[in-house]
Amino acid sequence: MNRNHECRAKLTLVIVCALLAGCTVSDSGRSHDIASAVEAIVSRSAGEESYDELLELGRRYPDNGCIAMYLGRTALQQGRHDRAEFHLRSADNRGVGRGCPGGVALLSHSWAELAIARGDYGEAVRHANAALAQGAADDALLVKAHAAMRLGDAAKAVASFASVVSDLSPADFDGYSAALMASGELTRASTLLEQRRQLFGYSPGQGVIESWLYQQLGDIGLSVASALMEIEHLRYHQPLSDADVFGSIERLRESLDDWAGPQLLRAYAFFVNGRWEQAAAGLQEIRSTVQHDMVDYLWLVSRLRSHRADNDDLGQYTALEAAFRWSQFYYYHLWRILGSAGDGYSILTARELLEHAVLLSPGSKAARASRIELGRLLGLSPAESKLLLLGEELDALARRAVAYRDPRLLDAIIESLQLPDTIYTLAAMLTLQRLAQFAPLRHYLVHAAAELEGTAADRLREVLGSYRDSD
């Protein structure tokens, strides 16, 4: 018998045994097959679907601890703590077996995660230590670090964070930096926050923390740069009024007695007023003294928008994207810079950039300007552009209308149907067509189509198709 026939025969034997229980296979072979099935379910499915599939597998093999452990982990991910405890207890009683992915170390780690979710930080540390003794690594160290920090033991938290080899998540960076600050290791904390910004982009409130750190370290220039990063974020994402901005600048200026801080504040005041040449001149003097992403951002925007940039300034600006990937102000200035340059600027090259600028803070003044610019490139007037809805906005309105069973949430989509033909109009029609399968929403759309006139009415009737006749 060749190898292919041999493998097929073994597979057939396993299937027949599983379905008919008319023969036996070794316990080790069955455990391996069950572990493989568990691994396949976990890798293929998520959430409730994964839980249901594991539950069905558990009914076929009620004494298997590996299935019980993964049922517990899935319940834990769903926030169902009592259910998670039940399954993890079953896994403890039955044993997870050697072939189970993660083994006993993952079971101990799961108990640690459950304990920290319930606020029992002492138990979390105990289970994390057990997981580490059983061969677990970074995940258990992170649970131990966060639990130790909650217990007020910053030194142990720092030691655990420092032992982690794999990449940290944003939450891990935040926990690690907090532990370093609590331990008095301010230089390491400031370095870590800078790394976080480069990896994950600026996070709201981060500028305030960095500003305090640099102030404690005696670097007033970097402290001011960090504070301005937070102010610039608030200008676009809250939004913070210009009057509030200038008030903040004045209060900061009154508290400073060095050279770099006030100079940076003066340059920022010019920047906020759109006096690009004066801002660039002031920033040029302090760039070598205050080396910070915010200073580079202010200087490059000022040069590029004053049309006095060198050939490599735009390249330097695009290199800042990692630090400002969640900051609307970065993308707003980028499209303004590219638009003023003219060459190659069109709906084809600018669409993604403009959409990103809108979606980062949809209700802001910069978002309105970006939406109008997007419309202009499509040939729409400013008034028409305000009706444009982007794909993510359409999806959000659709989800809310279905979840709340409130068809009035579709009014903005219906209103956008009056616009000339664009990809956004087509997307709006397809969204409404998808929603028409839900009777309450369909009745509302049919009623709206009867009351509308012109292009919007024609498009809505086209969307409804045969639904209109049946209702």
Stockholm file with secondary structure:
# STOCKHOLM 1.0

chainA/1-471         MNRNHECRAKLTLVIVCALLAGCTVSDSGRSHDIASAVEAIVSRSAGEESYDELLELGRRYPDNGCIAMYLGRTALQQGRHDRAEFHLRSADNRGVGRGCPGGVALLSHSWAELAIARGDYGEAVRHANAALAQGAADDALLVKAHAAMRLGDAAKAVASFASVVSDLSPADFDGYSAALMASGELTRASTLLEQRRQLFGYSPGQGVIESWLYQQLGDIGLSVASALMEIEHLRYHQPLSDADVFGSIERLRESLDDWAGPQLLRAYAFFVNGRWEQAAAGLQEIRSTVQHDMVDYLWLVSRLRSHRADNDDLGQYTALEAAFRWSQFYYYHLWRILGSAGDGYSILTARELLEHAVLLSPGSKAARASRIELGRLLGLSPAESKLLLLGEELDALARRAVAYRDPRLLDAIIESLQLPDTIYTLAAMLTLQRLAQFAPLRHYLVHAAAELEGTAADRLREVLGSYRDSD
#=GR chainA/1-471 SS CCHHHHHHHHHHHHHHHHHHCCSCCCHHHHHHHHHHHHHHHHHHCCHHHHHHHHHHHHHHSTTCHHHHHHHHHHHHHTTCHHHHHHHHHHHHHHCCCTTSTTHHHHHHHHHHHHHHHTTCHHHHHHHHHHHHHTTCCHHHHHHHHHHHHHTTCHHHHHHHHHHCCSCCCHHHHHHHHHHHHHTTCHHHHHHHHHHHHHHHCCCTTHHHHHHHHHHHTTCHHHHHHHHHHHHHHHHHHSCCCHHHHHHHHHHHHHTCCSSHHHHHHHHHHHHHTTCHHHHHHHHHHHTTTSCCHHHHHHHHHHHHHTTCCCTTHHHHHHTTGGGGTTCHHHHHHHHHHHHHHCTTCSHHHHHHHHHHHHHTSTTSHHHHHHHHHHHHHTTCCHHHHTTCCCHHHHHHHHHHHHHHTCGGGGHHHHHHTTSCSCHHHHHHHHHHHHHTTSHHHHHHHHHHHHHCCHHHHHHHHHHHTHHHHHC
#=GC SS_cons         CCHHHHHHHHHHHHHHHHHHCCSCCCHHHHHHHHHHHHHHHHHHCCHHHHHHHHHHHHHHSTTCHHHHHHHHHHHHHTTCHHHHHHHHHHHHHHCCCTTSTTHHHHHHHHHHHHHHHTTCHHHHHHHHHHHHHTTCCHHHHHHHHHHHHHTTCHHHHHHHHHHCCSCCCHHHHHHHHHHHHHTTCHHHHHHHHHHHHHHHCCCTTHHHHHHHHHHHTTCHHHHHHHHHHHHHHHHHHSCCCHHHHHHHHHHHHHTCCSSHHHHHHHHHHHHHTTCHHHHHHHHHHHTTTSCCHHHHHHHHHHHHHTTCCCTTHHHHHHTTGGGGTTCHHHHHHHHHHHHHHCTTCSHHHHHHHHHHHHHTSTTSHHHHHHHHHHHHHTTCCHHHHTTCCCHHHHHHHHHHHHHHTCGGGGHHHHHHTTSCSCHHHHHHHHHHHHHTTSHHHHHHHHHHHHHCCHHHHHHHHHHHTHHHHHC
//
